[in-house]
Amino acid sequence: MLPIRGVQHSFDDLGTPLRDITFCVVDLETTGNPPGEGGITEIGAVKVKAGELIGEFQTLVSPTESIPPFIAVLTGITNLMVASSPRIESVLPAFLEFAQGCVMVAHNAPFDMGFLKHESLVHGYDWPDFPVVDTALLARRVITPDEAPNCKLGTLAKLFRTTTTPNHRALSDARATVDVLHGLFERVGSLGVQTLEDLQTYSSRVAPAVRAKRHLAESLPHAPGVYLFTDDRGEVLYVGKSKDLRTRVRSYFTASETRNRIGEMVGIATGVRGIECGTPLEAEVRELRLIAEHKPRYNRRSKFPERQHWLKVTVEPFPRLSLVKQVRDDDAGYLGPFSSRKTAERAMAALHEAFPIRQCTARMSRHPQLSPCVLAEMGRCVAPCDGRISMDSYGGFVASLRTALTVDPTPVVEAMDRRIDGLSADERFEDAAVHRDRLSAFVRSSARMQRMASVTGCAEICAARRTEDGGWELHVIRRGRLAAAGFSPRGTDPRPHLEMLRASAETVLPGIGPVAAASPEEIELILRWLELPGIRLVEVDGTWTCPVSGAGRHLTRLDNSRSDAHHHPTERRRHLRPLGPARVG
């Protein structure tokens, strides 16, 4: 991508034609050392628009240290020449005024911009957020090796036959860079690069057939929203979101795509449809819902939110844990949802480690008379199958299991820690790692369910967040589902806007389980937004809270343990250290 850094605030529409932009082409001469260790000895700049000269700026600068002899020979600037010149702190105000409102251009721009920005900050001047064009980098993407052996300014000056020959003096080199810039514009112009936005995303690796499709983005607004790529049959190929629909979609046709699947999709696409959204959160939620609805073949994630796995404490005389795909209104205990069956099985194994309930699938009456299995002989099951334990006594284990699922996972954590300690003491580190993964699967799923249940238990949450321009993002959330979203402009009372949103918001009825009204991904998006700094809770119908003794308190130490394992993969004992109970106080 062409290194245009930052966004010039006067260019609200990034599709500004290049002919309407004023460029300030700058070049510096220095003492030869990096910023902070050397100094600027000369500044030269040329201001042009639509190929016409607007003005020039040139001054020698007295550096803070002497000019080395070899630099003096190279540039022709000597210590005697700069002895009576102004210091850089006196020159900067005039230069910044000259360059105000321009797009900065330099050959090897990081060098020149680095010096100017450093000196501005050192001497207390605010450095504007200039867009920057690097002619050296642009040339490397346009000029072929058979045209020029390198992209030095002198080489390009010969190629484009500049009217000024660069000679290591700032103004002369800036004048030569102007001609090089115009020559490069002629090259990229033939490829359809006509605007500042095109220049930002230009890459010579984009196929002409793909670049020719950039008109598909022209009808899209510069606003947050969701975009849908479609083929000639109207099938949705890909769904994405962006804070700026037009800019993002145009980038698919003007920037080189490193993802092979997306590059293939862009080649097939014949249309793009945009849905403008009031807030970025609404765009994220709409993206999830549209992916789930259309299941585009080029989207990899969130296509099948209905594929969920749950652990269920069955409702029968002697309950057990069962892996199911649906939550029912049957007064059973549930843990989930899990994104994969494998993760659910790991969590189930952790629970079996802590609670010796039966693991068999046989149907049992109130007074079973079956033969015990090997787990009973190993002491890992209380064996209700042969009648050695009553329903009431067995029910005590089940009640503790239900509590661990929904309120306090400490018994599971402690049981797994003991198991991990024993295996580590016997140097059975691989087996201990398996148990650590099981504990992780259980704790994370339990904490996730508790967080989701806390917000889905609220009939309505109305929340607001101030935007950078002084307005307010407004959201109405009902049972964990985004029911309405809007924006209140700066200077207006946000309360009437919020009341209108509430009146028109989607009706969301209570359901069964923590993800009855929305997908887990949507609920987690909403939770992350609600937990952002600066969120204002305007109305809460319900109680948004998590249990103090819940699974969330174990996550920090679990993550720290994982971090230790990542940084010290050979120190298995550190990786397998127990979580232990959390200290509250």
BALO-181817 format. One record per residue (C-alpha): residue number from 1; x, y, z; chain. Coordinates in Angstrom, 3 decimals, always signed. Each point is the difference from the previous one (the first is absolute). Layout:
REM residues N
  nr        X        Y        Z kette
 NUM        X        Y        Z     A
...
//
This chain:
REM residues 585
  nr        X        Y        Z kette
   1   +0.000   +0.000   +0.000     A
   2   +1.262   +3.472   -0.816     A
   3   +1.177   +1.642   +3.233     A
   4   -2.546   +2.771   +0.359     A
   5   -0.134   +0.321   +3.753     A
   6   -2.843   +1.491   +1.948     A
   7   -3.118   +1.728   -1.251     A
   8   -0.028   +3.686   -0.850     A
   9   -3.089   +1.348   +1.684     A
  10   -0.953   +2.314   -2.874     A
  11   -0.402   -3.020   -2.262     A
  12   -3.246   -1.431   +1.346     A
  13   -0.575   -1.780   -3.267     A
  14   +3.078   -2.098   -0.764     A
  15   -1.032   -0.139   -3.656     A
  16   +1.443   +3.509   -0.567     A
  17   +1.422   +0.178   -3.554     A
  18   +3.780   +0.403   -0.100     A
  19   -0.385   +3.109   -2.134     A
  20   -1.834   +1.714   +2.886     A
  21   +2.708   -0.713   +2.567     A
  22   +2.843   +2.346   +0.894     A
  23   +3.262   -1.896   +0.398     A
  24   +2.980   +1.289   +1.969     A
  25   +3.130   -1.709   -1.334     A
  26   +2.796   +0.296   +2.556     A
  27   +3.665   -0.930   +0.219     A
  28   +2.517   +0.382   +2.824     A
  29   +3.740   +0.107   +0.299     A
  30   +1.499   -1.061   +3.343     A
  31   +3.300   -0.537   +1.799     A
  32   -0.272   -3.724   -0.774     A
  33   -1.055   -1.275   +3.427     A
  34   -3.481   -1.262   +0.986     A
  35   -2.612   +2.276   +1.629     A
  36   +1.055   +0.989   +3.502     A
  37   +3.672   -0.559   -0.754     A
  38   +0.449   +2.352   -2.928     A
  39   -1.814   +2.917   -1.470     A
  40   -1.649   +1.473   -3.081     A
  41   +2.206   +2.278   -2.084     A
  42   -2.456   +0.940   -2.776     A
  43   -3.722   -0.225   -0.779     A
  44   -1.385   +0.282   -3.511     A
  45   -3.653   -0.359   -0.934     A
  46   -2.184   +0.496   -3.052     A
  47   -3.777   +0.353   +0.142     A
  48   -1.941   -1.144   -3.073     A
  49   -3.623   -0.636   -0.966     A
  50   -1.317   -1.481   -3.259     A
  51   +3.535   +0.193   -1.412     A
  52   +0.306   +3.729   +0.681     A
  53   +2.622   +1.597   +2.239     A
  54   -1.539   +1.822   +2.975     A
  55   +3.083   +0.911   +2.022     A
  56   +3.464   -0.951   +1.195     A
  57   +1.706   -0.048   +3.384     A
  58   +3.754   -0.107   +0.602     A
  59   +2.267   +0.755   +2.911     A
  60   +3.328   -1.049   +1.438     A
  61   -0.092   -1.120   +3.630     A
  62   +2.706   +0.257   +2.637     A
  63   +0.373   -3.497   +1.513     A
  64   +0.882   -0.754   +3.603     A
  65   +3.259   -1.671   -1.038     A
  66   +2.585   +0.593   -2.694     A
  67   -0.398   -1.397   -3.494     A
  68   +2.410   -2.907   -0.691     A
  69   +2.439   +0.636   -2.898     A
  70   -1.359   -2.856   -2.169     A
  71   -3.559   +1.399   +0.345     A
  72   +1.269   +3.456   -0.924     A
  73   +1.605   -1.461   -3.133     A
  74   -3.213   -1.889   -0.884     A
  75   -2.453   +2.888   +0.455     A
  76   +2.219   +3.029   -0.427     A
  77   -1.347   +1.382   +3.302     A
  78   +2.821   +1.033   +2.349     A
  79   +0.123   +1.116   +3.617     A
  80   +0.800   +3.533   -1.168     A
  81   -3.144   +0.080   -2.188     A
  82   -2.340   -0.883   +2.884     A
  83   +1.787   +1.994   +2.726     A
  84   -2.401   +2.946   -0.255     A
  85   -3.093   -2.080   -0.950     A
  86   -2.979   -0.372   +2.366     A
  87   -0.438   -2.980   +2.294     A
  88   -2.618   -2.618   -0.836     A
  89   -2.346   +1.228   +2.767     A
  90   -0.188   +3.353   -1.796     A
  91   -0.551   -1.584   -3.423     A
  92   -2.717   -2.523   +0.889     A
  93   -2.912   +2.451   +0.465     A
  94   +0.498   +1.443   -3.471     A
  95   +0.327   -3.439   -1.583     A
  96   -3.088   -1.384   +1.757     A
  97   -1.989   +3.005   -1.172     A
  98   +1.270   -0.554   -3.569     A
  99   -0.996   -3.695   +0.064     A
 100   -3.345   +0.489   +1.752     A
 101   -2.867   -1.934   -1.636     A
 102   +2.290   -1.914   -2.366     A
 103   +0.784   -3.622   -0.671     A
 104   +3.717   -0.373   +0.718     A
 105   +2.238   -1.589   -2.632     A
 106   +3.626   -1.066   +0.373     A
 107   +2.420   -2.425   -1.595     A
 108   +0.690   -2.536   +2.755     A
 109   -2.609   +1.722   +2.138     A
 110   +0.776   -1.727   +3.351     A
 111   +3.361   +1.804   +0.047     A
 112   -1.314   +3.526   -0.605     A
 113   -3.203   -0.399   +2.016     A
 114   +1.949   -1.568   +2.862     A
 115   +2.259   +3.037   +0.328     A
 116   -2.790   +2.567   -0.300     A
 117   -2.295   -1.762   +2.449     A
 118   +2.818   -0.514   +2.520     A
 119   +1.051   +3.647   -0.060     A
 120   -3.622   +1.148   +0.288     A
 121   -0.595   -2.121   +3.080     A
 122   +3.328   +0.989   +1.611     A
 123   -0.735   +3.699   -0.396     A
 124   -3.639   -0.156   +1.045     A
 125   -1.762   +0.306   -3.355     A
 126   -3.047   -2.150   -0.806     A
 127   +0.787   -2.136   -3.015     A
 128   -3.099   -0.121   -2.249     A
 129   -1.334   -3.393   -1.025     A
 130   +1.244   +0.388   -3.584     A
 131   -0.778   -2.664   -2.570     A
 132   +3.362   -0.991   -1.493     A
 133   +0.905   -1.291   -3.460     A
 134   +3.369   -1.708   -0.412     A
 135   +1.127   +0.293   -3.628     A
 136   +2.774   -2.550   +0.566     A
 137   -2.463   -2.691   +1.091     A
 138   -2.493   +0.928   -2.705     A
 139   +2.748   -0.259   -2.598     A
 140   +0.975   -3.473   +1.181     A
 141   -3.563   -1.099   -0.756     A
 142   -0.177   +1.671   -3.390     A
 143   +3.469   -0.073   -1.553     A
 144   +1.241   -3.314   -1.400     A
 145   +3.671   -1.081   +0.250     A
 146   +0.472   +0.299   -3.754     A
 147   -0.986   +3.687   +0.186     A
 148   +2.298   +0.957   +2.863     A
 149   +2.544   -1.986   +2.050     A
 150   -1.155   +1.668   +3.239     A
 151   -2.424   +2.590   +1.336     A
 152   +2.442   +2.629   +1.205     A
 153   -1.039   +3.579   -0.670     A
 154   +2.829   +0.585   -2.480     A
 155   -0.920   -3.144   -1.956     A
 156   -3.696   +0.925   -0.151     A
 157   +0.882   +3.567   -0.978     A
 158   +1.737   -1.359   -3.103     A
 159   -2.866   -2.366   -0.758     A
 160   -2.646   +2.736   +0.189     A
 161   +2.302   +2.691   -1.438     A
 162   -0.589   +2.464   +2.789     A
 163   +0.580   +3.687   -0.666     A
 164   +2.201   +0.234   +3.096     A
 165   +2.921   -2.314   +0.642     A
 166   +0.227   -1.143   +3.631     A
 167   +3.296   +1.065   +1.585     A
 168   -0.429   -0.667   +3.748     A
 169   -1.302   +3.497   +0.638     A
 170   -3.439   +0.095   +1.534     A
 171   -1.906   +2.253   -2.413     A
 172   +1.518   -1.550   -3.121     A
 173   -0.808   -3.497   +1.213     A
 174   -3.542   +1.066   +0.912     A
 175   -0.518   +1.458   -3.486     A
 176   +1.248   -3.239   -1.565     A
 177   -2.310   -2.016   +2.270     A
 178   -2.967   +2.048   -1.277     A
 179   +0.697   -1.147   -3.559     A
 180   +0.498   -3.594   +1.169     A
 181   -3.331   +0.176   +1.852     A
 182   -1.827   +1.187   -3.102     A
 183   +1.677   -2.701   -2.073     A
 184   -1.136   -2.660   +2.453     A
 185   -3.527   +1.441   +0.011     A
 186   -0.127   -0.470   -3.779     A
 187   +0.952   -3.652   +0.432     A
 188   -2.538   -0.826   +2.705     A
 189   -2.659   +2.155   -1.639     A
 190   -0.117   -2.397   -2.929     A
 191   -0.804   -2.730   +2.532     A
 192   -3.011   +1.882   +1.329     A
 193   +1.634   +1.761   +2.962     A
 194   -1.651   +3.415   -0.065     A
 195   -0.742   +0.813   +3.639     A
 196   +1.764   +0.244   +3.308     A
 197   -1.882   -3.122   +1.095     A
 198   +1.252   -1.906   -3.045     A
 199   +3.521   +1.134   +0.812     A
 200   -0.317   -1.209   +3.591     A
 201   -0.869   -3.526   -1.042     A
 202   +1.953   -0.223   -3.241     A
 203   +1.933   -3.172   -0.667     A
 204   +1.457   -1.026   -3.326     A
 205   -0.861   -3.621   +0.811     A
 206   -3.731   +0.594   -0.479     A
 207   -1.242   -1.570   -3.230     A
 208   -1.566   +2.456   -2.493     A
 209   -3.236   -2.026   -0.049     A
 210   -0.307   +0.354   +3.772     A
 211   +0.864   +3.704   -0.003     A
 212   -2.663   +0.567   -2.648     A
 213   -2.646   -1.056   +2.545     A
 214   +0.706   +2.878   +2.369     A
 215   -3.111   +1.793   -1.285     A
 216   -2.046   -2.524   +2.008     A
 217   +0.856   +1.986   +3.126     A
 218   -1.027   +3.406   -1.326     A
 219   -3.601   -0.205   +1.229     A
 220   +1.049   -0.874   +3.556     A
 221   +0.133   +2.706   +2.695     A
 222   +2.921   +1.068   +2.158     A
 223   -1.762   -1.418   +3.064     A
 224   +0.175   -3.054   +2.263     A
 225   -1.899   -3.012   -1.188     A
 226   +0.003   -3.449   -1.571     A
 227   +0.803   -0.944   -3.593     A
 228   -1.010   -3.098   -1.947     A
 229   +1.863   -1.188   -3.117     A
 230   -2.289   -1.808   -2.446     A
 231   +0.502   -1.942   -3.220     A
 232   -1.927   +0.209   -3.278     A
 233   -2.759   -2.211   +1.451     A
 234   -0.453   +2.193   +3.053     A
 235   +1.545   -2.529   +2.369     A
 236   +1.769   +1.597   +2.955     A
 237   +3.691   -0.887   -0.212     A
 238   +1.407   +1.905   +2.944     A
 239   -1.210   +2.239   +2.838     A
 240   +2.207   +2.543   +1.745     A
 241   -0.227   +3.125   +2.118     A
 242   +1.819   +3.321   +0.047     A
 243   -0.021   +3.416   +1.611     A
 244   +0.138   +1.445   -3.537     A
 245   -1.869   -2.112   -2.556     A
 246   +1.223   +1.678   -3.185     A
 247   +3.643   +0.157   +1.035     A
 248   +0.059   -3.626   +1.138     A
 249   -1.750   -1.428   -3.047     A
 250   +2.172   +2.005   -2.422     A
 251   +3.081   -1.454   +1.658     A
 252   -1.010   -3.466   -1.244     A
 253   +0.449   +1.267   -3.576     A
 254   +2.994   +2.314   +0.441     A
 255   +2.231   -1.782   +2.528     A
 256   +1.767   -3.314   -0.374     A
 257   -1.937   -2.764   +1.805     A
 258   +2.232   -2.398   +1.921     A
 259   -2.830   -2.400   +0.890     A
 260   -0.390   -2.426   -2.903     A
 261   -3.656   -0.782   +0.693     A
 262   -0.972   +3.674   +0.142     A
 263   +1.953   +0.712   -3.173     A
 264   -1.973   -2.751   -1.696     A
 265   -3.255   +1.451   +1.378     A
 266   +0.762   +3.479   -1.353     A
 267   +0.611   -1.504   -3.433     A
 268   -3.431   -1.672   +0.028     A
 269   -1.976   +2.890   +1.517     A
 270   -2.183   +2.103   -2.276     A
 271   -1.740   +2.150   +2.596     A
 272   +0.341   +1.452   +3.480     A
 273   -2.908   +0.948   +2.229     A
 274   +0.458   +2.231   +3.029     A
 275   -2.116   +0.373   +3.131     A
 276   +0.705   +3.191   +1.901     A
 277   -0.035   -0.320   +3.794     A
 278   -0.395   +2.582   +2.708     A
 279   +2.923   -1.233   +2.089     A
 280   +3.025   -2.295   -0.366     A
 281   -1.577   -2.470   +2.453     A
 282   -3.097   -0.260   -2.168     A
 283   +2.257   -0.727   -2.986     A
 284   +1.746   -2.808   +1.893     A
 285   -3.297   -1.537   +1.069     A
 286   -1.529   +0.265   -3.470     A
 287   +3.075   -1.681   -1.457     A
 288   -0.447   -2.981   +2.315     A
 289   -3.703   -0.294   -0.771     A
 290   +0.468   +0.279   -3.770     A
 291   +2.769   -2.612   +0.005     A
 292   -2.276   -2.352   +1.940     A
 293   -2.884   +0.718   -2.403     A
 294   +1.808   -0.307   -3.330     A
 295   +2.892   -2.306   +0.986     A
 296   +2.326   +1.507   -2.659     A
 297   +2.533   -2.483   -1.248     A
 298   +2.895   +2.467   +0.349     A
 299   -0.663   +0.810   +3.659     A
 300   +1.779   -2.382   +2.326     A
 301   -1.455   +0.950   +3.389     A
 302   -3.423   +0.250   +1.624     A
 303   -1.826   -1.735   -2.865     A
 304   -1.668   -2.621   +2.163     A
 305   -0.927   +1.507   +3.403     A
 306   -2.605   -2.741   +0.362     A
 307   +2.779   -2.591   +0.335     A
 308   +0.286   +0.149   +3.771     A
 309   +0.903   -2.579   +2.600     A
 310   -1.194   -0.026   +3.590     A
 311   +0.679   -2.094   +3.085     A
 312   -3.249   -1.012   +1.643     A
 313   -0.703   -1.386   +3.448     A
 314   -2.773   -2.398   -0.930     A
 315   -3.352   -0.177   +1.780     A
 316   -0.432   -3.599   +1.170     A
 317   +0.212   -1.928   +3.286     A
 318   +3.791   -0.128   -0.166     A
 319   +1.081   +2.953   -2.239     A
 320   +3.159   -0.007   -2.085     A
 321   +1.798   +2.342   -2.363     A
 322   -1.079   -0.131   -3.632     A
 323   +1.271   +1.787   -3.092     A
 324   -2.943   +1.625   -1.841     A
 325   -0.546   +2.571   -2.764     A
 326   -3.071   +1.775   +1.335     A
 327   -1.183   +1.554   +3.259     A
 328   -3.494   -1.108   +1.002     A
 329   -2.439   +1.250   +2.587     A
 330   +0.397   -3.125   +2.144     A
 331   +1.482   +1.371   +3.240     A
 332   +3.328   -1.599   -0.814     A
 333   +3.346   +1.656   +0.705     A
 334   +1.996   +1.152   -3.041     A
 335   +3.539   +1.216   -0.713     A
 336   +0.914   +1.591   -3.313     A
 337   -0.195   +0.689   -2.784     A
 338   +3.244   -1.559   -1.181     A
 339   +1.378   +0.781   -3.436     A
 340   +1.061   -3.596   -0.564     A
 341   -0.829   -3.463   +1.267     A
 342   +3.637   -0.560   +0.951     A
 343   -0.001   +2.973   +2.390     A
 344   -3.268   -1.168   +1.546     A
 345   +1.475   -3.459   +0.584     A
 346   +3.013   +1.527   +1.760     A
 347   -2.261   +1.974   +2.334     A
 348   -2.044   -3.132   +0.681     A
 349   +3.171   -1.885   +0.958     A
 350   +0.891   +2.781   +2.480     A
 351   -3.422   -0.281   +1.618     A
 352   +0.284   -3.787   +0.262     A
 353   +3.337   +0.496   +1.745     A
 354   -1.666   +2.101   +2.693     A
 355   -3.327   -1.798   +0.384     A
 356   -0.188   -3.821   +0.035     A
 357   -3.378   -0.166   -1.709     A
 358   -0.731   -2.782   -2.422     A
 359   +1.360   +0.180   -3.549     A
 360   -1.983   -2.878   -1.484     A
 361   -2.989   +0.642   -2.255     A
 362   -2.228   -2.798   +1.315     A
 363   -3.523   +0.920   +1.064     A
 364   -0.398   -0.513   +3.736     A
 365   -3.103   -0.429   +2.096     A
 366   -0.340   +1.319   +3.528     A
 367   +1.263   -3.330   +1.303     A
 368   +2.566   -1.240   -2.550     A
 369   +1.472   -3.473   +0.163     A
 370   +2.772   +0.079   -2.583     A
 371   +3.616   -1.096   +0.072     A
 372   +2.565   +2.695   +0.835     A
 373   +2.571   +0.990   -2.621     A
 374   +3.759   +0.399   +0.304     A
 375   -0.343   +3.667   +1.040     A
 376   -1.712   -1.133   +3.190     A
 377   +2.861   -2.367   +0.755     A
 378   +2.458   +2.894   -0.552     A
 379   -1.943   +2.227   +2.385     A
 380   -0.879   +2.503   -2.717     A
 381   -3.741   -0.669   +0.124     A
 382   -2.315   -0.399   +2.995     A
 383   -1.700   -2.791   -1.950     A
 384   -3.746   +0.549   +0.344     A
 385   -0.384   -2.885   -2.447     A
 386   +0.162   -2.698   +2.704     A
 387   -1.975   +1.927   +2.608     A
 388   +2.932   +0.780   +2.302     A
 389   -1.000   +3.703   +0.170     A
 390   -3.470   +1.448   +0.491     A
 391   -1.662   +2.557   -2.251     A
 392   +0.230   +2.640   +2.723     A
 393   +3.712   -0.538   +0.576     A
 394   +0.673   -0.074   -3.723     A
 395   -2.061   +3.175   -0.328     A
 396   +2.506   +1.787   +2.260     A
 397   +2.728   -0.551   -2.605     A
 398   -2.338   +1.184   -2.754     A
 399   -0.928   +3.157   +1.938     A
 400   +3.693   +0.834   +0.454     A
 401   +0.560   -0.609   -3.700     A
 402   -2.803   +2.400   -0.958     A
 403   +1.483   +2.661   +2.301     A
 404   +3.412   -0.420   -1.608     A
 405   -1.551   +0.422   -3.445     A
 406   -1.804   +3.250   +0.678     A
 407   +1.398   +1.661   +3.127     A
 408   +3.327   -1.144   +1.472     A
 409   +2.467   -2.243   -1.884     A
 410   +2.435   -0.188   +2.921     A
 411   -0.588   -3.736   +0.740     A
 412   +0.933   -0.840   -3.593     A
 413   +3.064   +2.267   +0.068     A
 414   +1.228   -1.498   +3.275     A
 415   -0.563   -3.586   -1.141     A
 416   +1.851   +0.597   -3.250     A
 417   +2.830   +1.784   +1.797     A
 418   +0.476   -2.984   +2.278     A
 419   +0.041   -2.314   -2.982     A
 420   +2.497   +2.186   -1.871     A
 421   +2.243   +0.219   +3.069     A
 422   +0.034   -3.774   +0.368     A
 423   +0.809   -0.603   -3.653     A
 424   +2.723   +2.665   +0.036     A
 425   +1.555   -1.520   +3.127     A
 426   +0.187   -3.317   -1.857     A
 427   +1.524   +1.864   -2.983     A
 428   -2.952   -0.998   -2.179     A
 429   +0.014   +3.434   -1.603     A
 430   -1.854   -0.941   -3.179     A
 431   -2.894   -1.425   +1.998     A
 432   +0.021   +3.073   +2.216     A
 433   -0.206   +2.218   -3.081     A
 434   -3.108   -1.885   -1.147     A
 435   -1.652   +0.750   +3.343     A
 436   +1.047   +3.643   -0.227     A
 437   -1.743   +0.237   -3.391     A
 438   -3.120   -1.573   +1.479     A
 439   -0.013   +2.493   +2.852     A
 440   +0.489   +2.868   -2.453     A
 441   -2.925   -1.160   -2.137     A
 442   -2.279   -0.173   +3.034     A
 443   +1.004   +3.309   +1.626     A
 444   -0.178   +1.976   -3.233     A
 445   -3.375   -1.411   -1.002     A
 446   -1.404   +0.567   +3.488     A
 447   +1.237   +3.612   +0.118     A
 448   -1.363   +0.599   -3.495     A
 449   -3.434   -1.353   +0.879     A
 450   -0.176   +2.031   +3.190     A
 451   +0.892   +3.201   -1.870     A
 452   -2.593   -0.680   -2.687     A
 453   -2.686   -0.969   +2.493     A
 454   +0.586   +3.253   +1.878     A
 455   -0.957   +2.135   -2.986     A
 456   -2.657   -2.272   -1.508     A
 457   -1.771   +0.024   +3.339     A
 458   -0.713   +3.729   -0.429     A
 459   -3.218   +0.801   -1.845     A
 460   +1.541   +3.255   -1.254     A
 461   +3.243   +1.925   +0.247     A
 462   +0.238   +3.496   -1.497     A
 463   +3.590   +1.195   -0.286     A
 464   +1.871   +2.881   -1.621     A
 465   +3.574   +0.876   -0.825     A
 466   +1.390   +3.386   -1.054     A
 467   +1.687   +0.083   -3.410     A
 468   +3.153   +1.881   -0.949     A
 469   -2.016   +2.796   -1.645     A
 470   -2.105   +0.585   +3.119     A
 471   -3.092   -1.973   -0.996     A
 472   -1.396   -3.133   +1.639     A
 473   -0.257   -3.610   -1.122     A
 474   -3.302   -1.360   +1.321     A
 475   -0.959   -3.658   +0.372     A
 476   -3.044   -1.843   +1.269     A
 477   +0.822   -3.575   +1.062     A
 478   -2.767   -2.423   +0.871     A
 479   +0.846   -3.386   +1.533     A
 480   +3.490   +0.141   -1.485     A
 481   -1.204   +0.898   -3.500     A
 482   +0.637   +3.346   -1.691     A
 483   -3.546   +1.260   -0.477     A
 484   +0.778   +3.530   -1.263     A
 485   +2.982   +2.238   -0.720     A
 486   +0.315   +3.663   -0.841     A
 487   +2.053   +3.159   +0.221     A
 488   -0.672   +3.315   +1.689     A
 489   +1.950   +2.884   -1.615     A
 490   +2.141   +2.390   +1.943     A
 491   -1.904   +2.840   +1.613     A
 492   -3.315   -1.838   +0.244     A
 493   -1.651   -1.625   +2.987     A
 494   +0.551   -3.773   -0.387     A
 495   -2.942   -0.937   +2.217     A
 496   -2.764   +0.585   -2.615     A
 497   +2.026   -2.009   -2.537     A
 498   +0.294   -2.846   +2.485     A
 499   -3.736   +0.076   +0.762     A
 500   -0.790   -0.219   -3.718     A
 501   +2.356   -2.962   -0.307     A
 502   -1.714   -1.734   +2.903     A
 503   -3.401   +0.550   -1.553     A
 504   +1.047   -1.471   -3.343     A
 505   +2.337   -2.715   +1.327     A
 506   -0.498   -3.655   -0.761     A
 507   -2.183   -1.901   +2.429     A
 508   +2.014   -2.810   +1.606     A
 509   -1.862   -2.618   +2.016     A
 510   +1.651   -2.089   +2.729     A
 511   +1.229   -3.425   -1.046     A
 512   +1.721   -3.052   +1.369     A
 513   +3.689   +0.197   +0.852     A
 514   +2.552   +2.826   -0.208     A
 515   +0.074   +0.154   -3.827     A
 516   -3.693   -0.237   -0.786     A
 517   -0.332   +3.477   -1.548     A
 518   +3.395   +0.426   -1.681     A
 519   +3.025   -1.990   -1.048     A
 520   +2.907   -0.332   +2.451     A
 521   +2.147   +2.116   -2.321     A
 522   -2.535   +2.837   +0.019     A
 523   -0.326   -0.079   +3.785     A
 524   +3.775   +0.109   +0.402     A
 525   +0.242   +2.969   -2.398     A
 526   -2.579   +1.848   +2.067     A
 527   +1.756   -0.872   +3.262     A
 528   +3.335   +1.276   -1.321     A
 529   -1.679   +3.269   -1.008     A
 530   -1.756   +0.364   +3.362     A
 531   +3.335   -0.476   +1.770     A
 532   +1.801   +2.720   -2.000     A
 533   +1.218   +3.108   +1.873     A
 534   -2.498   +2.844   -0.009     A
 535   -3.173   -2.080   -0.365     A
 536   -3.041   +1.613   +1.649     A
 537   -2.736   -2.354   +1.211     A
 538   -3.182   +2.044   -0.435     A
 539   -2.645   -2.611   +0.838     A
 540   +0.341   -3.575   +1.269     A
 541   -3.103   -2.158   +0.348     A
 542   +1.356   -2.915   +2.009     A
 543   +3.226   -0.777   +1.839     A
 544   +3.200   -0.021   -2.025     A
 545   +2.496   -1.792   +2.217     A
 546   +2.170   -3.099   +0.271     A
 547   +0.473   -2.162   +3.129     A
 548   +2.922   +1.150   +2.157     A
 549   +1.115   -3.609   +0.358     A
 550   -0.492   -0.661   -3.719     A
 551   +2.413   -1.435   -2.543     A
 552   +1.256   +3.403   -1.118     A
 553   +2.218   +0.345   +3.069     A
 554   +2.039   -3.020   -1.119     A
 555   +0.680   +1.265   -3.523     A
 556   +2.855   +2.382   +0.832     A
 557   +2.132   -2.674   +1.585     A
 558   -0.912   -2.425   -2.741     A
 559   +1.199   +2.488   -2.623     A
 560   +3.171   +0.689   +1.983     A
 561   +0.718   -3.708   +0.127     A
 562   -0.457   -0.230   -3.756     A
 563   +2.292   +2.985   -0.488     A
 564   +2.706   -1.679   +2.062     A
 565   -0.296   -3.107   -2.153     A
 566   +0.306   +2.081   -3.161     A
 567   +3.139   +1.826   +1.120     A
 568   +1.578   -3.016   +1.738     A
 569   -1.126   -3.042   -2.016     A
 570   +2.616   -2.267   +1.566     A
 571   -0.946   +0.871   +3.580     A
 572   -2.897   -2.399   +0.237     A
 573   -0.367   +0.410   +3.740     A
 574   -0.773   +3.698   -0.381     A
 575   -2.476   -0.791   -2.751     A
 576   -1.778   -2.513   +2.220     A
 577   -0.129   +1.925   +3.247     A
 578   -3.454   -0.153   +1.622     A
 579   -2.433   +2.869   -0.138     A
 580   -0.993   -0.253   +3.640     A
 581   -2.931   +1.867   +1.488     A
 582   -0.210   +3.729   -0.636     A
 583   +0.739   +2.317   +2.893     A
 584   -2.775   +2.505   +0.578     A
 585   +0.590   +3.104   +2.064     A
//
